[in-house]
Amino acid sequence: MRVVDSSPAPEAPRRLVVELGRKTAEDLAWLVEADNLNKTTVVNRAVQVLRRVMEAQHHGGSVTIEDPVRGKTETFVIV
């Protein structure tokens, strides 16, 4: 009897070169420093969050952000 592994092979990493504006580069540096993460992890998480937000919007939903420091609640919309 032969057992065949039918699970998909791990995906090969893909390299991406991007040009960031000054503010975005500063934000990325802040995120890397704030949570001691690498840039790849920050970008991967950002893409995952953006997808979830856009999926919610496509289905008529929204994302609400509560900021207790500023005492504000905002609806986050990507246009």
N, C-alpha and C positions, 0 to 999 in steps of 0.2 A: 504494500500500500504506500502510495506517495502522497504526501501532504503538500499542497501548494498554497503559499501565502498570497492571498488575494487582496491584501491591504495595499493601498496606493503607495508608490515609492515616495520618500520624502522629496519635497520640492527643492530644487536648487535655488540658492539665494540669487537675487537679482540686484545688480548694481544700478544706482540712479544718481545722476549728477544734476543738481539743481542750483539755480541762481536765486539767492534770497535777498530781499530788500533789507535795508538797515534795521528797521523795526522788527521784522521777522527774525533776522539773525540775532538780535538782542533778546527777543523772546525765547528763541531756541537755547541760547546760552543760559538764560535764567532758569529754564526748565531743567537743563542738564545739571546745573549747580544745585538747584533747590532740592532735587530728589536723588542726587548722585547717580544719575542715569547716563547712558551714552546716547549720542545723537540718533543712532539707529532705533533704539527702543522708543525714544520720544516720537520720532516720525511714524513708526509702526502704530503706536497708540493713537496718534493724531488722526491717521487715516481710518482706523477702526471707529473712533468716535464720530468722525465726519460721516462715515457711512451710516451709522445708527441714527444720527440726527436727520440725515436726508431721507432715510427710509421712513422715519416717523412723519416727516413733513409730507412725503408723497402719499401717505395714508391719512392725511388730515390731522395728524398729531403735531405736537410741539414739545420743546424741551424748556423747562422752567429752571432758572438758576436762582437760588436763595443766597443772598450775601448778608449774613448777620452783622458783619463789621460795618457795612454801609446802611444796614437796615432796609435793604431793597430786595424786591423779587422781580426778576426780569424774564421775559419770554425770549428765548434764543432762537433767532431765525437766520437761516443762510439763504441768501438770494443769489 
